[in-house]
């Protein structure tokens, strides 16, 4: 991120996102995603239009483990996260991508590299977490204190939301699932969306914001 003004505006968001990720490493959700093998879900149990925006493929789900195992493997989970960090970068999409009821919208992209000899490097090469301009521009304006706090939280939450999509590619790769496979369900969720599942596991539901740049409409 080359613009110092944008970097300074995003620093509180990055710090908060880091704290949320540190807390996430100790929670059952991330342990279930990383450490517990995903299981196949019969087609009869998959509702129509789920997974979202994806062609129908073999649906899978991931489930929590015993709390003793979760606590025991904390250092191993953290080691996995520390290793994955080197494969991801953050960018800002200059094109607006407004969504109803969403002020801090982002997405995750991955391009596989055929040059590396290590399978994990091929899997994660050029992985990007993108924030759209509509989530960043309000931070550059004259927001009130509470408005700024809400916006910073929304951006931080989006960063972690998209990071969960990035992280989920790791166990999918280890278990031999082909790239582009449907996202897994968390437990008995009705929708297979890893980022939203993380939000629900932490906040008890999807967290939305209140401030949007006026040019987004």
Buried (B, 14 or more C-beta within 10 A) or exposed (E): EEEEEBEEBBEBBBEBBEEBBEEBBEBBBBBBBBBBEBEEBEEEEBEEEBBEEBEEEEBBBBBBBEEEEBEEBEEEBBEBBEEBEEBBEBEBBEEBBBEEEBBBBBBBEBEBEEEEEEEBBBBBBEBBBBBBBBBBBBBBEEBEEEBBEBBBBBBBBBBBBBBBBBBBBBBBBEEEBEEEBBBBBBBEBEBBBBBBBBBBBBEEEBBEBEBBBEEBE
